[in-house]
Amino acid sequence: MRSTRRKKYLVVVYQSGSRDLYESTLALLAYNKRRVAELDVQREKQKRTAAMER
């Protein structure tokens, strides 16, 4: 578990149920794509702010 934290992996547990696995996977992928884009924007803003402070 500790090695996954250092590498920033997210451990996921799948449970059986009545939901559509395909749709749930698509929703998760869409969320991850949006989240990566948000983090990229935040990093760019931080870089610009740091550059302006110099």
Predicted model as a PDB file, atoms N, CA, C, CB and O in Angstrom, pLDDT in the B-factor column:
MODEL        1                                                                  
ATOM      1  N   MET A   1       0.811  -1.188   0.000  1.00 54.00           N  
ATOM      2  CA  MET A   1       0.000   0.000   0.000  1.00 54.00           C  
ATOM      3  C   MET A   1       0.864   1.264   0.000  1.00 54.00           C  
ATOM      4  CB  MET A   1      -0.928  -0.009   1.196  1.00 54.00           C  
ATOM      5  O   MET A   1       0.554   2.228  -0.700  1.00 54.00           O  
ATOM      6  N   ARG A   2       1.925   1.259   0.769  1.00 60.00           N  
ATOM      7  CA  ARG A   2       2.772   2.452   0.841  1.00 60.00           C  
ATOM      8  C   ARG A   2       3.422   2.774  -0.499  1.00 60.00           C  
ATOM      9  CB  ARG A   2       3.848   2.267   1.899  1.00 60.00           C  
ATOM     10  O   ARG A   2       3.544   3.941  -0.872  1.00 60.00           O  
ATOM     11  N   SER A   3       3.838   1.737  -1.222  1.00 63.00           N  
ATOM     12  CA  SER A   3       4.491   1.989  -2.508  1.00 63.00           C  
ATOM     13  C   SER A   3       3.518   2.616  -3.506  1.00 63.00           C  
ATOM     14  CB  SER A   3       5.065   0.683  -3.080  1.00 63.00           C  
ATOM     15  O   SER A   3       3.938   3.387  -4.369  1.00 63.00           O  
ATOM     16  N   THR A   4       2.246   2.305  -3.405  1.00 57.00           N  
ATOM     17  CA  THR A   4       1.274   2.911  -4.325  1.00 57.00           C  
ATOM     18  C   THR A   4       1.072   4.378  -4.000  1.00 57.00           C  
ATOM     19  CB  THR A   4      -0.070   2.169  -4.262  1.00 57.00           C  
ATOM     20  O   THR A   4       0.819   5.173  -4.906  1.00 57.00           O  
ATOM     21  N   ARG A   5       1.173   4.758  -2.748  1.00 58.00           N  
ATOM     22  CA  ARG A   5       1.033   6.169  -2.377  1.00 58.00           C  
ATOM     23  C   ARG A   5       2.197   6.985  -2.921  1.00 58.00           C  
ATOM     24  CB  ARG A   5       0.948   6.321  -0.847  1.00 58.00           C  
ATOM     25  O   ARG A   5       2.002   8.100  -3.405  1.00 58.00           O  
ATOM     26  N   ARG A   6       3.382   6.449  -2.847  1.00 68.00           N  
ATOM     27  CA  ARG A   6       4.540   7.163  -3.376  1.00 68.00           C  
ATOM     28  C   ARG A   6       4.431   7.376  -4.875  1.00 68.00           C  
ATOM     29  CB  ARG A   6       5.816   6.407  -3.054  1.00 68.00           C  
ATOM     30  O   ARG A   6       4.887   8.393  -5.398  1.00 68.00           O  
ATOM     31  N   LYS A   7       3.834   6.431  -5.557  1.00 71.00           N  
ATOM     32  CA  LYS A   7       3.701   6.523  -7.012  1.00 71.00           C  
ATOM     33  C   LYS A   7       2.396   7.183  -7.421  1.00 71.00           C  
ATOM     34  CB  LYS A   7       3.793   5.143  -7.637  1.00 71.00           C  
ATOM     35  O   LYS A   7       2.109   7.311  -8.611  1.00 71.00           O  
ATOM     36  N   LYS A   8       1.601   7.604  -6.436  1.00 72.00           N  
ATOM     37  CA  LYS A   8       0.328   8.278  -6.657  1.00 72.00           C  
ATOM     38  C   LYS A   8      -0.687   7.415  -7.410  1.00 72.00           C  
ATOM     39  CB  LYS A   8       0.562   9.555  -7.414  1.00 72.00           C  
ATOM     40  O   LYS A   8      -1.452   7.917  -8.234  1.00 72.00           O  
ATOM     41  N   TYR A   9      -0.685   6.125  -7.120  1.00 77.00           N  
ATOM     42  CA  TYR A   9      -1.705   5.239  -7.663  1.00 77.00           C  
ATOM     43  C   TYR A   9      -2.938   5.325  -6.781  1.00 77.00           C  
ATOM     44  CB  TYR A   9      -1.190   3.775  -7.761  1.00 77.00           C  
ATOM     45  O   TYR A   9      -2.832   5.592  -5.584  1.00 77.00           O  
ATOM     46  N   LEU A  10      -4.085   5.106  -7.357  1.00 77.00           N  
ATOM     47  CA  LEU A  10      -5.315   5.049  -6.601  1.00 77.00           C  
ATOM     48  C   LEU A  10      -5.810   3.612  -6.623  1.00 77.00           C  
ATOM     49  CB  LEU A  10      -6.380   6.028  -7.175  1.00 77.00           C  
ATOM     50  O   LEU A  10      -6.062   3.046  -7.686  1.00 77.00           O  
ATOM     51  N   VAL A  11      -5.945   3.034  -5.449  1.00 76.00           N  
ATOM     52  CA  VAL A  11      -6.421   1.664  -5.348  1.00 76.00           C  
ATOM     53  C   VAL A  11      -7.937   1.682  -5.433  1.00 76.00           C  
ATOM     54  CB  VAL A  11      -5.938   0.989  -4.028  1.00 76.00           C  
ATOM     55  O   VAL A  11      -8.598   2.457  -4.742  1.00 76.00           O  
ATOM     56  N   VAL A  12      -8.485   0.823  -6.286  1.00 79.00           N  
ATOM     57  CA  VAL A  12      -9.928   0.782  -6.509  1.00 79.00           C  
ATOM     58  C   VAL A  12     -10.433  -0.620  -6.215  1.00 79.00           C  
ATOM     59  CB  VAL A  12     -10.284   1.205  -7.963  1.00 79.00           C  
ATOM     60  O   VAL A  12      -9.809  -1.613  -6.590  1.00 79.00           O  
ATOM     61  N   VAL A  13     -11.562  -0.686  -5.546  1.00 76.00           N  
ATOM     62  CA  VAL A  13     -12.195  -1.970  -5.263  1.00 76.00           C  
ATOM     63  C   VAL A  13     -13.513  -2.005  -6.018  1.00 76.00           C  
ATOM     64  CB  VAL A  13     -12.413  -2.184  -3.721  1.00 76.00           C  
ATOM     65  O   VAL A  13     -14.359  -1.128  -5.843  1.00 76.00           O  
ATOM     66  N   TYR A  14     -13.685  -3.014  -6.853  1.00 75.00           N  
ATOM     67  CA  TYR A  14     -14.929  -3.179  -7.609  1.00 75.00           C  
ATOM     68  C   TYR A  14     -15.822  -4.168  -6.868  1.00 75.00           C  
ATOM     69  CB  TYR A  14     -14.647  -3.668  -9.069  1.00 75.00           C  
ATOM     70  O   TYR A  14     -15.360  -5.191  -6.361  1.00 75.00           O  
ATOM     71  N   GLN A  15     -17.089  -3.844  -6.820  1.00 75.00           N  
ATOM     72  CA  GLN A  15     -18.056  -4.729  -6.183  1.00 75.00           C  
ATOM     73  C   GLN A  15     -19.108  -5.112  -7.207  1.00 75.00           C  
ATOM     74  CB  GLN A  15     -18.706  -4.058  -4.942  1.00 75.00           C  
ATOM     75  O   GLN A  15     -19.457  -4.327  -8.088  1.00 75.00           O  
ATOM     76  N   SER A  16     -19.601  -6.323  -7.076  1.00 72.00           N  
ATOM     77  CA  SER A  16     -20.652  -6.735  -7.999  1.00 72.00           C  
ATOM     78  C   SER A  16     -21.946  -6.024  -7.627  1.00 72.00           C  
ATOM     79  CB  SER A  16     -20.842  -8.278  -7.979  1.00 72.00           C  
ATOM     80  O   SER A  16     -22.146  -5.632  -6.478  1.00 72.00           O  
ATOM     81  N   GLY A  17     -22.790  -5.871  -8.583  1.00 81.00           N  
ATOM     82  CA  GLY A  17     -24.057  -5.185  -8.324  1.00 81.00           C  
ATOM     83  C   GLY A  17     -24.887  -5.126  -9.588  1.00 81.00           C  
ATOM     84  O   GLY A  17     -24.646  -5.860 -10.547  1.00 81.00           O  
ATOM     85  N   SER A  18     -25.867  -4.241  -9.573  1.00 86.00           N  
ATOM     86  CA  SER A  18     -26.790  -4.182 -10.703  1.00 86.00           C  
ATOM     87  C   SER A  18     -26.464  -3.070 -11.692  1.00 86.00           C  
ATOM     88  CB  SER A  18     -28.190  -4.003 -10.200  1.00 86.00           C  
ATOM     89  O   SER A  18     -27.152  -2.936 -12.704  1.00 86.00           O  
ATOM     90  N   ARG A  19     -25.431  -2.266 -11.428  1.00 83.00           N  
ATOM     91  CA  ARG A  19     -25.087  -1.168 -12.331  1.00 83.00           C  
ATOM     92  C   ARG A  19     -24.385  -1.677 -13.590  1.00 83.00           C  
ATOM     93  CB  ARG A  19     -24.197  -0.152 -11.611  1.00 83.00           C  
ATOM     94  O   ARG A  19     -23.769  -2.743 -13.590  1.00 83.00           O  
ATOM     95  N   ASP A  20     -24.493  -0.902 -14.644  1.00 86.00           N  
ATOM     96  CA  ASP A  20     -23.865  -1.234 -15.911  1.00 86.00           C  
ATOM     97  C   ASP A  20     -22.376  -0.904 -15.840  1.00 86.00           C  
ATOM     98  CB  ASP A  20     -24.544  -0.474 -17.079  1.00 86.00           C  
ATOM     99  O   ASP A  20     -21.998   0.260 -15.704  1.00 86.00           O  
ATOM    100  N   LEU A  21     -21.542  -1.922 -15.930  1.00 84.00           N  
ATOM    101  CA  LEU A  21     -20.097  -1.736 -15.801  1.00 84.00           C  
ATOM    102  C   LEU A  21     -19.559  -0.838 -16.914  1.00 84.00           C  
ATOM    103  CB  LEU A  21     -19.378  -3.095 -15.823  1.00 84.00           C  
ATOM    104  O   LEU A  21     -18.689  -0.007 -16.654  1.00 84.00           O  
ATOM    105  N   TYR A  22     -20.041  -0.979 -18.120  1.00 88.00           N  
ATOM    106  CA  TYR A  22     -19.583  -0.167 -19.249  1.00 88.00           C  
ATOM    107  C   TYR A  22     -19.856   1.313 -18.992  1.00 88.00           C  
ATOM    108  CB  TYR A  22     -20.271  -0.617 -20.552  1.00 88.00           C  
ATOM    109  O   TYR A  22     -18.964   2.146 -19.152  1.00 88.00           O  
ATOM    110  N   GLU A  23     -21.076   1.640 -18.598  1.00 89.00           N  
ATOM    111  CA  GLU A  23     -21.446   3.041 -18.338  1.00 89.00           C  
ATOM    112  C   GLU A  23     -20.666   3.604 -17.160  1.00 89.00           C  
ATOM    113  CB  GLU A  23     -22.954   3.160 -18.070  1.00 89.00           C  
ATOM    114  O   GLU A  23     -20.234   4.756 -17.195  1.00 89.00           O  
ATOM    115  N   SER A  24     -20.485   2.807 -16.128  1.00 86.00           N  
ATOM    116  CA  SER A  24     -19.731   3.261 -14.960  1.00 86.00           C  
ATOM    117  C   SER A  24     -18.273   3.535 -15.327  1.00 86.00           C  
ATOM    118  CB  SER A  24     -19.807   2.218 -13.833  1.00 86.00           C  
ATOM    119  O   SER A  24     -17.673   4.497 -14.847  1.00 86.00           O  
ATOM    120  N   THR A  25     -17.713   2.685 -16.178  1.00 88.00           N  
ATOM    121  CA  THR A  25     -16.329   2.877 -16.615  1.00 88.00           C  
ATOM    122  C   THR A  25     -16.204   4.140 -17.453  1.00 88.00           C  
ATOM    123  CB  THR A  25     -15.838   1.660 -17.415  1.00 88.00           C  
ATOM    124  O   THR A  25     -15.248   4.898 -17.291  1.00 88.00           O  
ATOM    125  N   LEU A  26     -17.164   4.375 -18.352  1.00 92.00           N  
ATOM    126  CA  LEU A  26     -17.146   5.599 -19.152  1.00 92.00           C  
ATOM    127  C   LEU A  26     -17.228   6.842 -18.272  1.00 92.00           C  
ATOM    128  CB  LEU A  26     -18.299   5.592 -20.154  1.00 92.00           C  
ATOM    129  O   LEU A  26     -16.525   7.825 -18.508  1.00 92.00           O  
ATOM    130  N   ALA A  27     -18.084   6.795 -17.266  1.00 92.00           N  
ATOM    131  CA  ALA A  27     -18.228   7.930 -16.351  1.00 92.00           C  
ATOM    132  C   ALA A  27     -16.933   8.174 -15.584  1.00 92.00           C  
ATOM    133  CB  ALA A  27     -19.388   7.689 -15.369  1.00 92.00           C  
ATOM    134  O   ALA A  27     -16.530   9.322 -15.399  1.00 92.00           O  
ATOM    135  N   LEU A  28     -16.284   7.114 -15.141  1.00 90.00           N  
ATOM    136  CA  LEU A  28     -15.021   7.244 -14.416  1.00 90.00           C  
ATOM    137  C   LEU A  28     -13.930   7.815 -15.311  1.00 90.00           C  
ATOM    138  CB  LEU A  28     -14.584   5.888 -13.858  1.00 90.00           C  
ATOM    139  O   LEU A  28     -13.168   8.679 -14.877  1.00 90.00           O  
ATOM    140  N   LEU A  29     -13.845   7.353 -16.538  1.00 93.00           N  
ATOM    141  CA  LEU A  29     -12.849   7.872 -17.473  1.00 93.00           C  
ATOM    142  C   LEU A  29     -13.083   9.351 -17.779  1.00 93.00           C  
ATOM    143  CB  LEU A  29     -12.869   7.061 -18.767  1.00 93.00           C  
ATOM    144  O   LEU A  29     -12.134  10.130 -17.868  1.00 93.00           O  
ATOM    145  N   ALA A  30     -14.338   9.727 -17.939  1.00 95.00           N  
ATOM    146  CA  ALA A  30     -14.670  11.137 -18.197  1.00 95.00           C  
ATOM    147  C   ALA A  30     -14.280  11.998 -17.002  1.00 95.00           C  
ATOM    148  CB  ALA A  30     -16.181  11.300 -18.504  1.00 95.00           C  
ATOM    149  O   ALA A  30     -13.721  13.082 -17.172  1.00 95.00           O  
ATOM    150  N   TYR A  31     -14.569  11.525 -15.805  1.00 95.00           N  
ATOM    151  CA  TYR A  31     -14.195  12.260 -14.596  1.00 95.00           C  
ATOM    152  C   TYR A  31     -12.678  12.434 -14.524  1.00 95.00           C  
ATOM    153  CB  TYR A  31     -14.712  11.531 -13.337  1.00 95.00           C  
ATOM    154  O   TYR A  31     -12.185  13.532 -14.265  1.00 95.00           O  
ATOM    155  N   ASN A  32     -11.952  11.358 -14.751  1.00 94.00           N  
ATOM    156  CA  ASN A  32     -10.488  11.418 -14.687  1.00 94.00           C  
ATOM    157  C   ASN A  32      -9.930  12.397 -15.717  1.00 94.00           C  
ATOM    158  CB  ASN A  32      -9.885  10.023 -14.909  1.00 94.00           C  
ATOM    159  O   ASN A  32      -8.985  13.129 -15.424  1.00 94.00           O  
ATOM    160  N   LYS A  33     -10.496  12.417 -16.899  1.00 96.00           N  
ATOM    161  CA  LYS A  33     -10.039  13.332 -17.952  1.00 96.00           C  
ATOM    162  C   LYS A  33     -10.253  14.787 -17.536  1.00 96.00           C  
ATOM    163  CB  LYS A  33     -10.777  13.045 -19.277  1.00 96.00           C  
ATOM    164  O   LYS A  33      -9.371  15.627 -17.716  1.00 96.00           O  
ATOM    165  N   ARG A  34     -11.449  15.084 -16.971  1.00 96.00           N  
ATOM    166  CA  ARG A  34     -11.725  16.442 -16.479  1.00 96.00           C  
ATOM    167  C   ARG A  34     -10.783  16.817 -15.343  1.00 96.00           C  
ATOM    168  CB  ARG A  34     -13.182  16.558 -16.007  1.00 96.00           C  
ATOM    169  O   ARG A  34     -10.281  17.939 -15.294  1.00 96.00           O  
ATOM    170  N   ARG A  35     -10.546  15.891 -14.441  1.00 95.00           N  
ATOM    171  CA  ARG A  35      -9.695  16.158 -13.277  1.00 95.00           C  
ATOM    172  C   ARG A  35      -8.258  16.446 -13.709  1.00 95.00           C  
ATOM    173  CB  ARG A  35      -9.727  14.965 -12.301  1.00 95.00           C  
ATOM    174  O   ARG A  35      -7.626  17.358 -13.174  1.00 95.00           O  
ATOM    175  N   VAL A  36      -7.744  15.697 -14.649  1.00 95.00           N  
ATOM    176  CA  VAL A  36      -6.395  15.936 -15.155  1.00 95.00           C  
ATOM    177  C   VAL A  36      -6.302  17.317 -15.785  1.00 95.00           C  
ATOM    178  CB  VAL A  36      -5.997  14.857 -16.175  1.00 95.00           C  
ATOM    179  O   VAL A  36      -5.320  18.032 -15.582  1.00 95.00           O  
ATOM    180  N   ALA A  37      -7.323  17.694 -16.549  1.00 96.00           N  
ATOM    181  CA  ALA A  37      -7.338  19.022 -17.170  1.00 96.00           C  
ATOM    182  C   ALA A  37      -7.377  20.116 -16.107  1.00 96.00           C  
ATOM    183  CB  ALA A  37      -8.545  19.161 -18.119  1.00 96.00           C  
ATOM    184  O   ALA A  37      -6.685  21.125 -16.237  1.00 96.00           O  
ATOM    185  N   GLU A  38      -8.177  19.930 -15.058  1.00 96.00           N  
ATOM    186  CA  GLU A  38      -8.232  20.911 -13.968  1.00 96.00           C  
ATOM    187  C   GLU A  38      -6.876  21.060 -13.288  1.00 96.00           C  
ATOM    188  CB  GLU A  38      -9.292  20.505 -12.936  1.00 96.00           C  
ATOM    189  O   GLU A  38      -6.434  22.173 -13.007  1.00 96.00           O  
ATOM    190  N   LEU A  39      -6.227  19.943 -13.029  1.00 95.00           N  
ATOM    191  CA  LEU A  39      -4.913  19.987 -12.375  1.00 95.00           C  
ATOM    192  C   LEU A  39      -3.879  20.660 -13.269  1.00 95.00           C  
ATOM    193  CB  LEU A  39      -4.446  18.568 -12.009  1.00 95.00           C  
ATOM    194  O   LEU A  39      -3.017  21.385 -12.773  1.00 95.00           O  
ATOM    195  N   ASP A  40      -3.951  20.434 -14.571  1.00 96.00           N  
ATOM    196  CA  ASP A  40      -3.037  21.095 -15.507  1.00 96.00           C  
ATOM    197  C   ASP A  40      -3.218  22.612 -15.467  1.00 96.00           C  
ATOM    198  CB  ASP A  40      -3.261  20.572 -16.937  1.00 96.00           C  
ATOM    199  O   ASP A  40      -2.241  23.359 -15.475  1.00 96.00           O  
ATOM    200  N   VAL A  41      -4.459  23.056 -15.426  1.00 96.00           N  
ATOM    201  CA  VAL A  41      -4.737  24.498 -15.362  1.00 96.00           C  
ATOM    202  C   VAL A  41      -4.194  25.075 -14.063  1.00 96.00           C  
ATOM    203  CB  VAL A  41      -6.260  24.774 -15.478  1.00 96.00           C  
ATOM    204  O   VAL A  41      -3.595  26.150 -14.064  1.00 96.00           O  
ATOM    205  N   GLN A  42      -4.397  24.375 -12.960  1.00 96.00           N  
ATOM    206  CA  GLN A  42      -3.884  24.850 -11.676  1.00 96.00           C  
ATOM    207  C   GLN A  42      -2.362  24.969 -11.698  1.00 96.00           C  
ATOM    208  CB  GLN A  42      -4.321  23.909 -10.548  1.00 96.00           C  
ATOM    209  O   GLN A  42      -1.807  25.954 -11.211  1.00 96.00           O  
ATOM    210  N   ARG A  43      -1.689  23.971 -12.260  1.00 95.00           N  
ATOM    211  CA  ARG A  43      -0.219  24.009 -12.339  1.00 95.00           C  
ATOM    212  C   ARG A  43       0.260  25.183 -13.187  1.00 95.00           C  
ATOM    213  CB  ARG A  43       0.322  22.691 -12.920  1.00 95.00           C  
ATOM    214  O   ARG A  43       1.224  25.859 -12.827  1.00 95.00           O  
ATOM    215  N   GLU A  44      -0.404  25.424 -14.299  1.00 95.00           N  
ATOM    216  CA  GLU A  44      -0.034  26.544 -15.160  1.00 95.00           C  
ATOM    217  C   GLU A  44      -0.210  27.879 -14.440  1.00 95.00           C  
ATOM    218  CB  GLU A  44      -0.868  26.525 -16.441  1.00 95.00           C  
ATOM    219  O   GLU A  44       0.634  28.768 -14.552  1.00 95.00           O  
ATOM    220  N   LYS A  45      -1.310  28.013 -13.703  1.00 94.00           N  
ATOM    221  CA  LYS A  45      -1.540  29.239 -12.942  1.00 94.00           C  
ATOM    222  C   LYS A  45      -0.455  29.434 -11.889  1.00 94.00           C  
ATOM    223  CB  LYS A  45      -2.923  29.208 -12.277  1.00 94.00           C  
ATOM    224  O   LYS A  45       0.018  30.552 -11.682  1.00 94.00           O  
ATOM    225  N   GLN A  46      -0.063  28.363 -11.230  1.00 94.00           N  
ATOM    226  CA  GLN A  46       0.983  28.455 -10.216  1.00 94.00           C  
ATOM    227  C   GLN A  46       2.320  28.850 -10.847  1.00 94.00           C  
ATOM    228  CB  GLN A  46       1.121  27.120  -9.468  1.00 94.00           C  
ATOM    229  O   GLN A  46       3.076  29.635 -10.274  1.00 94.00           O  
ATOM    230  N   LYS A  47       2.603  28.304 -12.018  1.00 93.00           N  
ATOM    231  CA  LYS A  47       3.846  28.661 -12.718  1.00 93.00           C  
ATOM    232  C   LYS A  47       3.849  30.134 -13.086  1.00 93.00           C  
ATOM    233  CB  LYS A  47       4.025  27.803 -13.982  1.00 93.00           C  
ATOM    234  O   LYS A  47       4.852  30.824 -12.902  1.00 93.00           O  
ATOM    235  N   ARG A  48       2.720  30.617 -13.610  1.00 92.00           N  
ATOM    236  CA  ARG A  48       2.635  32.037 -13.988  1.00 92.00           C  
ATOM    237  C   ARG A  48       2.776  32.945 -12.771  1.00 92.00           C  
ATOM    238  CB  ARG A  48       1.303  32.324 -14.700  1.00 92.00           C  
ATOM    239  O   ARG A  48       3.460  33.967 -12.831  1.00 92.00           O  
ATOM    240  N   THR A  49       2.134  32.576 -11.673  1.00 91.00           N  
ATOM    241  CA  THR A  49       2.214  33.378 -10.456  1.00 91.00           C  
ATOM    242  C   THR A  49       3.648  33.401  -9.936  1.00 91.00           C  
ATOM    243  CB  THR A  49       1.257  32.828  -9.375  1.00 91.00           C  
ATOM    244  O   THR A  49       4.146  34.450  -9.526  1.00 91.00           O  
ATOM    245  N   ALA A  50       4.308  32.256  -9.952  1.00 89.00           N  
ATOM    246  CA  ALA A  50       5.691  32.200  -9.478  1.00 89.00           C  
ATOM    247  C   ALA A  50       6.610  33.018 -10.385  1.00 89.00           C  
ATOM    248  CB  ALA A  50       6.176  30.741  -9.408  1.00 89.00           C  
ATOM    249  O   ALA A  50       7.538  33.667  -9.902  1.00 89.00           O  
ATOM    250  N   ALA A  51       6.361  32.991 -11.682  1.00 88.00           N  
ATOM    251  CA  ALA A  51       7.182  33.754 -12.623  1.00 88.00           C  
ATOM    252  C   ALA A  51       6.982  35.248 -12.439  1.00 88.00           C  
ATOM    253  CB  ALA A  51       6.855  33.357 -14.059  1.00 88.00           C  
ATOM    254  O   ALA A  51       7.929  36.018 -12.595  1.00 88.00           O  
ATOM    255  N   MET A  52       5.775  35.671 -12.113  1.00 86.00           N  
ATOM    256  CA  MET A  52       5.480  37.084 -11.910  1.00 86.00           C  
ATOM    257  C   MET A  52       6.091  37.613 -10.618  1.00 86.00           C  
ATOM    258  CB  MET A  52       3.981  37.306 -11.899  1.00 86.00           C  
ATOM    259  O   MET A  52       6.401  38.800 -10.522  1.00 86.00           O  
ATOM    260  N   GLU A  53       6.267  36.750  -9.628  1.00 84.00           N  
ATOM    261  CA  GLU A  53       6.828  37.151  -8.348  1.00 84.00           C  
ATOM    262  C   GLU A  53       8.325  37.355  -8.399  1.00 84.00           C  
ATOM    263  CB  GLU A  53       6.502  36.136  -7.310  1.00 84.00           C  
ATOM    264  O   GLU A  53       8.897  37.963  -7.494  1.00 84.00           O  
ATOM    265  N   ARG A  54       8.963  36.864  -9.426  1.00 75.00           N  
ATOM    266  CA  ARG A  54      10.437  36.987  -9.539  1.00 75.00           C  
ATOM    267  C   ARG A  54      10.858  38.360  -9.905  1.00 75.00           C  
ATOM    268  CB  ARG A  54      10.982  36.027 -10.554  1.00 75.00           C  
ATOM    269  O   ARG A  54      12.053  38.625 -10.037  1.00 75.00           O  
TER     270      ARG A  54                                                      
ENDMDL                                                                          
END                                                                             
